[in-house]
Amino acid sequence: MIAGHPLPASDRREITRRLLACVIKPFVTADWWHKTLDLIEQMAREAPCYVMRFDKSGAIVAQLAALTKDP
């Protein structure tokens, strides 16, 4: 993968695993975990996800702008 060129991610298990790694865990309760896991699973199913590589060139900025434009 070239820096600045996002690749669409389609493996929902991989997306879920990557999203879980980003969760900040405050005072964790069973209820909190259930709500968080439900949200992450919903995001993995419904939100477009991409694998991206960043470098110091700044090339990713244009790609992020293109991804966030309304169709």
C-alpha positions in Angstrom: 0.0 0.0 0.0 1.2 3.5 -0.9 1.0 6.3 1.6 -1.8 8.6 0.8 -4.0 6.0 -0.9 -6.7 4.6 1.4 -7.8 1.0 0.7 -11.4 0.2 1.4 -11.7 -2.4 4.2 -14.4 -5.0 3.9 -13.5 -7.7 6.5 -15.9 -6.8 9.3 -14.0 -9.0 11.8 -10.8 -7.1 11.1 -12.6 -3.7 11.3 -14.1 -4.7 14.6 -10.6 -5.8 15.9 -9.0 -2.5 14.8 -11.9 -0.4 16.3 -11.6 -2.2 19.6 -7.9 -1.3 19.8 -8.9 2.4 19.7 -11.4 2.2 22.6 -10.4 4.2 25.6 -11.5 2.2 28.6 -12.7 4.4 31.5 -14.3 2.9 34.6 -15.4 -0.3 32.9 -18.7 -2.1 33.8 -20.4 -5.0 32.1 -23.1 -2.6 30.9 -20.5 -0.2 29.4 -18.8 -3.1 27.6 -22.1 -4.3 26.1 -23.0 -0.8 24.9 -19.5 -0.3 23.5 -19.3 -3.7 21.7 -22.8 -3.0 20.2 -21.7 0.4 18.9 -18.4 -1.0 17.4 -20.3 -3.9 15.7 -22.7 -1.4 14.2 -19.9 0.9 13.0 -18.1 -2.1 11.4 -21.3 -3.0 9.6 -22.5 0.4 8.5 -19.7 2.9 8.3 -17.3 2.9 5.4 -13.8 1.9 6.7 -10.4 2.3 5.1 -6.9 1.1 5.8 -4.5 4.0 5.5 -0.8 4.6 5.7 0.6 7.9 6.6 4.0 9.4 5.9 5.4 12.9 6.3 4.5 14.0 2.7 1.0 15.0 3.6 -0.4 13.2 0.6 -3.1 11.6 2.7 -4.8 15.0 3.3 -6.2 15.2 -0.2 -7.4 11.6 0.1 -9.2 12.3 3.4 -10.8 15.4 1.9 -12.1 13.4 -1.1 -13.5 10.7 1.3 -15.4 13.3 3.3 -17.0 15.2 0.4 -20.8 14.8 -0.1 -21.6 12.8 -3.2 
